[in-house]
Amino acid sequence: MIRHSVRALALAFSFTACFLANPAAAQNAAPALRANVTVVGDIVRIGDLVEHAGAVADVAIFRAPDLGTRGAVPTERVVEAIRPHQLIGIDTRGISEVVVTRASRVIPAQEISAAIAKALESQYGLGEARNIAVEFDRDARTLNVEPNISGELQIVSLTYNRRTSRFDAMIDLPSSTALHWQTTHYAGSAIETVDAVTVDHPIEHGEILKTSDLTTVRRPKSEGSVITDPQAAAGLAARHQLRPGQALRDADLTKPMLVQRNDIVTIFYEAARRSSDATRTSPGRRRTGRHDQRHEHTIETRGASATSASRLAWSGR
């Protein structure tokens, strides 16, 4: 154990000796240009552009790009701006330009519309915010504020017309100075929506819907009662041709016809007698018919060898 301790001390001494032999190695590293730089403030300093800038690292030489944007500075211009500050021997590393990016907190259009929807819910009772579809008159530009700014957007003014579905709103982020220099007024329309079941491909009349045929879309609640659960439509048949994107209603669907025109069926004939009932069967083919909500069909058939039509009630159950 003593031998291991002596060996560890020897290694530590050797590392210390190497460091003392070159005490200013890290401090005397040659300054070198960076290819890509991200800055937080509104100015660019020498230390942002050059590694190992030493005493002049905090000297400002350029104005930073706008929040959330970037700009490229030619290498020659960077070296020329630094020269008066006596930082020589800069290794440019073959870089032709330095790209400077200004950091920011990004506020996308989705965050703006969500804030407006939340305000419409609380101030005008327009359903739940997640069910309110907000559309701006013009594309809402992404906002950029200082990267250290936190907190939620505030709606400082809001008006809404239920008849026209039009809104007018003004947003703010009190802790941000940069936002005060940007357009924060928005106008557009807002409507309450619901999930509506539709088909994802054309469906022909009489075709039975499967779960894989169905999907959901958001539709205005004002369009009236629509089917909202795919399971409520699966297994039913189309009363007419259905188009993708068309919100399905109860009137669009019906219970499926279990016997189609020209299908082969077995016909049971019952003849009442005094002592007992007699029953016989015969093959037949459906010609015409109608059905009610109980899956019971009154159909006209023609037997394989019969010369006259028969009327009977056939149950699909």
C-alpha positions as CSV (number, residue, x, y, z in Angstrom):
1,M,0.0,0.0,0.0
2,I,2.9,2.3,0.8
3,R,4.4,1.5,-2.7
4,H,1.1,2.6,-4.4
5,S,1.0,5.8,-2.4
6,V,4.6,6.7,-3.4
7,R,3.8,5.9,-7.1
8,A,0.7,8.2,-7.0
9,L,2.7,11.0,-5.5
10,A,5.3,10.6,-8.2
11,L,2.7,10.9,-10.9
12,A,1.2,14.0,-9.3
13,F,4.6,15.6,-9.1
14,S,5.4,14.9,-12.7
15,F,2.0,16.5,-13.8
16,T,2.7,19.5,-11.7
17,A,6.3,19.9,-13.1
18,C,4.9,19.8,-16.6
19,F,2.4,22.5,-15.8
20,L,5.0,24.7,-14.1
21,A,7.3,24.3,-17.1
22,N,4.7,26.1,-19.2
23,P,2.6,28.3,-16.7
24,A,1.0,30.5,-19.3
25,A,0.2,27.9,-22.0
26,A,-3.5,28.4,-21.8
27,Q,-3.3,32.2,-21.4
28,N,-0.9,32.6,-24.4
29,A,-3.0,30.5,-26.8
30,A,-3.2,32.2,-30.2
31,P,-6.5,34.1,-30.9
32,A,-8.6,32.3,-33.5
33,L,-11.7,33.3,-35.4
34,R,-15.1,31.5,-34.9
35,A,-17.2,30.5,-37.9
36,N,-20.6,30.7,-36.1
37,V,-21.5,32.9,-33.2
38,T,-24.7,33.4,-31.2
39,V,-25.1,36.5,-29.1
40,V,-27.8,37.5,-26.6
41,G,-27.5,41.3,-26.4
42,D,-27.7,44.0,-29.1
43,I,-24.0,44.3,-29.6
44,V,-21.2,41.9,-30.8
45,R,-17.9,41.9,-28.8
46,I,-14.5,40.8,-29.9
47,G,-14.7,37.9,-27.5
48,D,-17.8,36.7,-29.3
49,L,-16.0,36.5,-32.6
50,V,-12.5,35.4,-31.5
51,E,-11.3,32.7,-29.2
52,H,-8.6,33.7,-26.6
53,A,-9.2,37.4,-27.2
54,G,-7.7,38.2,-23.8
55,A,-8.0,41.7,-22.4
56,V,-10.0,43.1,-25.3
57,A,-12.7,40.3,-25.3
58,D,-15.4,42.7,-23.9
59,V,-14.8,45.4,-26.5
60,A,-17.9,46.0,-28.7
61,I,-17.2,46.3,-32.4
62,F,-20.5,45.5,-34.2
63,R,-24.3,45.9,-33.7
64,A,-26.1,42.6,-33.4
65,P,-28.8,41.5,-35.9
66,D,-32.4,41.8,-35.0
67,L,-33.9,39.3,-32.5
68,G,-34.2,35.9,-34.0
69,T,-32.3,36.8,-37.2
70,R,-28.7,36.2,-38.4
71,G,-26.2,38.0,-40.5
72,A,-22.8,37.2,-42.1
73,V,-19.7,39.4,-41.7
74,P,-16.7,39.0,-44.1
75,T,-13.5,37.9,-42.4
76,E,-11.6,40.9,-43.7
77,R,-14.1,43.3,-42.1
78,V,-13.8,41.4,-38.7
79,V,-10.0,41.6,-38.8
80,E,-10.1,45.3,-39.7
81,A,-12.5,46.1,-36.9
82,I,-10.3,44.3,-34.4
83,R,-6.9,45.8,-35.6
84,P,-7.1,49.1,-33.6
85,H,-7.4,47.1,-30.4
86,Q,-3.9,45.6,-30.8
87,L,-5.0,41.9,-31.1
88,I,-2.6,40.6,-33.6
89,G,-1.8,37.2,-35.0
90,I,-5.4,36.1,-35.4
91,D,-5.8,32.6,-36.9
92,T,-8.6,33.0,-39.4
93,R,-8.7,29.2,-40.0
94,G,-9.5,29.8,-43.7
95,I,-13.0,31.2,-42.8
96,S,-14.4,33.6,-45.4
97,E,-17.2,35.0,-43.2
98,V,-18.5,34.8,-39.7
99,V,-22.3,34.1,-39.2
100,V,-23.8,35.9,-36.2
101,T,-27.1,34.8,-34.8
102,R,-29.2,36.9,-32.3
103,A,-30.8,34.6,-29.8
104,S,-34.5,35.1,-28.9
105,R,-37.6,33.6,-27.5
106,V,-39.9,32.7,-30.4
107,I,-43.6,33.3,-30.2
108,P,-45.2,31.4,-33.1
109,A,-48.7,32.1,-34.6
110,Q,-50.0,29.0,-32.8
111,E,-49.2,30.5,-29.4
112,I,-50.9,33.7,-30.3
113,S,-54.1,32.0,-31.5
114,A,-54.1,29.8,-28.4
115,A,-54.0,33.0,-26.2
116,I,-56.9,34.5,-28.1
117,A,-58.9,31.3,-27.9
118,K,-58.4,31.1,-24.2
119,A,-59.6,34.7,-23.8
120,L,-62.7,34.0,-26.0
121,E,-63.5,31.1,-23.7
122,S,-63.2,33.1,-20.5
123,Q,-64.7,36.4,-21.7
124,Y,-67.3,35.3,-24.1
125,G,-68.1,31.7,-23.1
126,L,-67.3,30.5,-26.6
127,G,-66.9,26.8,-25.6
128,E,-63.5,25.3,-24.6
129,A,-60.4,27.0,-25.9
130,R,-59.2,23.8,-27.5
131,N,-62.4,23.7,-29.6
132,I,-62.1,27.2,-30.9
133,A,-60.6,27.7,-34.4
134,V,-58.9,31.0,-34.8
135,E,-58.1,32.3,-38.3
136,F,-56.3,35.6,-38.9
137,D,-57.1,38.0,-41.7
138,R,-53.4,37.9,-42.7
139,D,-50.7,35.4,-41.9
140,A,-49.7,36.0,-38.3
141,R,-45.9,36.9,-38.2
142,T,-43.8,35.0,-35.7
143,L,-42.8,37.3,-32.9
144,N,-39.3,37.4,-31.3
145,V,-38.6,38.8,-27.9
146,E,-35.6,38.7,-25.5
147,P,-34.4,35.1,-24.8
148,N,-34.6,35.6,-21.0
149,I,-38.3,36.7,-21.1
150,S,-40.7,34.3,-19.6
151,G,-44.5,34.3,-18.9
152,E,-47.6,33.9,-20.9
153,L,-49.0,36.3,-23.5
154,Q,-51.7,38.6,-22.2
155,I,-54.7,39.8,-24.1
156,V,-55.0,43.5,-23.2
157,S,-58.1,44.2,-25.4
158,L,-60.6,41.9,-27.1
159,T,-63.9,42.3,-28.9
160,Y,-66.0,39.6,-30.5
161,N,-69.2,39.7,-32.6
162,R,-71.2,36.4,-32.3
163,R,-73.2,37.1,-35.4
164,T,-70.2,37.6,-37.7
165,S,-67.7,35.5,-35.7
166,R,-65.2,38.4,-36.0
167,F,-62.7,39.3,-33.3
168,D,-60.2,42.1,-32.7
169,A,-57.4,41.6,-30.2
170,M,-54.3,43.3,-28.9
171,I,-51.6,41.2,-27.1
172,D,-48.8,42.1,-24.8
173,L,-45.9,40.6,-22.8
174,P,-45.2,43.2,-20.2
175,S,-41.7,42.1,-19.3
176,S,-40.5,42.4,-22.9
177,T,-39.2,45.7,-24.3
178,A,-38.7,44.3,-27.8
179,L,-42.4,43.4,-28.2
180,H,-43.4,47.0,-27.8
181,W,-41.7,47.7,-31.1
182,Q,-43.6,45.0,-33.0
183,T,-47.2,44.8,-34.3
184,T,-49.3,43.1,-31.7
185,H,-52.8,43.9,-33.1
186,Y,-54.7,40.9,-34.6
187,A,-58.1,40.6,-36.3
188,G,-59.9,37.6,-37.9
189,S,-62.6,35.1,-37.2
190,A,-63.1,32.6,-34.4
191,I,-65.7,29.7,-34.4
192,E,-66.5,26.9,-32.1
193,T,-65.8,23.5,-33.7
194,V,-66.5,19.8,-32.9
195,D,-65.0,16.5,-34.0
196,A,-66.9,15.2,-37.0
197,V,-66.7,11.7,-38.5
198,T,-66.0,11.5,-42.2
199,V,-64.7,8.9,-44.7
200,D,-61.2,9.0,-46.0
201,H,-62.1,7.8,-49.5
202,P,-65.3,7.8,-51.6
203,I,-67.9,5.3,-50.4
204,E,-70.6,4.0,-52.8
205,H,-74.3,3.7,-52.1
206,G,-75.1,0.7,-50.0
207,E,-71.4,0.0,-49.0
208,I,-71.0,-0.9,-45.4
209,L,-68.6,1.3,-43.5
210,K,-65.6,-0.2,-41.7
211,T,-63.5,1.5,-39.0
212,S,-60.6,1.7,-41.4
213,D,-62.8,3.8,-43.8
214,L,-63.4,6.5,-41.2
215,T,-61.5,9.5,-39.8
216,T,-62.3,12.7,-37.9
217,V,-62.1,16.3,-38.9
218,R,-62.9,19.6,-37.1
219,R,-66.1,21.2,-38.4
220,P,-68.0,24.3,-37.2
221,K,-70.5,23.5,-34.4
222,S,-73.0,25.7,-36.2
223,E,-73.4,23.1,-39.0
224,G,-75.7,21.1,-36.7
225,S,-75.7,17.6,-35.4
226,V,-73.0,15.4,-36.8
227,I,-71.7,12.0,-35.9
228,T,-68.7,12.5,-33.6
229,D,-67.8,8.9,-32.7
230,P,-66.4,6.6,-35.5
231,Q,-67.8,3.5,-33.7
232,A,-71.3,4.9,-34.1
233,A,-70.9,4.9,-37.9
234,A,-68.9,1.6,-38.3
235,G,-71.1,-1.3,-39.5
236,L,-73.7,1.0,-41.1
237,A,-74.4,1.3,-44.8
238,A,-74.3,4.5,-46.9
239,R,-77.7,5.7,-48.0
240,H,-76.0,7.5,-50.9
241,Q,-72.4,8.2,-52.1
242,L,-70.2,9.7,-49.4
243,R,-67.3,12.0,-50.1
244,P,-64.1,12.5,-48.1
245,G,-64.3,15.5,-45.8
246,Q,-68.1,15.3,-45.7
247,A,-69.3,15.3,-42.1
248,L,-71.5,12.3,-41.6
249,R,-75.0,12.6,-40.2
250,D,-77.5,10.0,-39.1
251,A,-79.5,10.6,-42.3
252,D,-76.5,9.6,-44.4
253,L,-76.4,6.1,-43.0
254,T,-78.7,3.2,-42.5
255,K,-78.6,-0.4,-41.2
256,P,-77.2,-2.6,-43.9
257,M,-79.4,-4.7,-46.2
258,L,-78.6,-8.3,-45.3
259,V,-80.2,-9.6,-48.5
260,Q,-79.4,-7.7,-51.7
261,R,-81.2,-7.7,-55.0
262,N,-80.7,-11.0,-56.9
263,D,-79.2,-12.7,-53.8
264,I,-80.2,-16.4,-53.4
265,V,-82.4,-17.1,-50.4
266,T,-84.3,-20.1,-48.9
267,I,-88.0,-19.5,-48.8
268,F,-90.1,-21.1,-46.1
269,Y,-93.8,-21.7,-46.9
270,E,-96.3,-22.4,-44.1
271,A,-99.8,-23.6,-44.9
272,A,-102.3,-23.7,-42.1
273,R,-104.3,-27.0,-41.7
274,R,-106.9,-28.0,-39.4
275,S,-104.8,-30.4,-37.4
276,S,-101.3,-29.1,-37.9
277,D,-99.2,-26.6,-39.8
278,A,-97.2,-27.8,-42.9
279,T,-94.0,-26.1,-43.8
280,R,-92.0,-26.5,-47.1
281,T,-88.9,-24.8,-48.4
282,S,-87.9,-23.7,-51.9
283,P,-85.0,-21.8,-53.3
284,G,-85.7,-18.3,-54.5
285,R,-84.1,-15.0,-55.5
286,R,-84.9,-11.6,-54.2
287,R,-86.4,-9.2,-56.8
288,T,-87.7,-6.2,-54.9
289,G,-88.1,-5.2,-51.4
290,R,-87.9,-2.7,-48.6
291,H,-86.7,-2.9,-45.0
292,D,-87.4,-1.2,-41.7
293,Q,-85.3,-0.4,-38.7
294,R,-85.7,-4.0,-37.3
295,H,-83.9,-5.6,-40.2
296,E,-87.1,-7.2,-41.3
297,H,-87.8,-7.2,-45.1
298,T,-90.9,-7.7,-47.1
299,I,-89.7,-9.0,-50.5
300,E,-91.1,-10.3,-53.7
301,T,-89.5,-13.5,-54.8
302,R,-89.8,-15.9,-57.7
303,G,-89.2,-19.6,-57.0
304,A,-86.8,-21.6,-59.1
305,S,-89.8,-23.5,-60.7
306,A,-92.7,-21.3,-59.7
307,T,-94.6,-19.3,-62.3
308,S,-96.2,-16.8,-60.0
309,A,-94.7,-14.3,-57.5
310,S,-95.1,-14.9,-53.7
311,R,-95.2,-12.3,-51.0
312,L,-93.5,-13.1,-47.6
313,A,-91.8,-11.5,-44.7
314,W,-88.1,-12.3,-44.3
315,S,-86.1,-11.6,-41.2
316,G,-82.5,-10.7,-41.3
317,R,-81.9,-11.7,-37.7
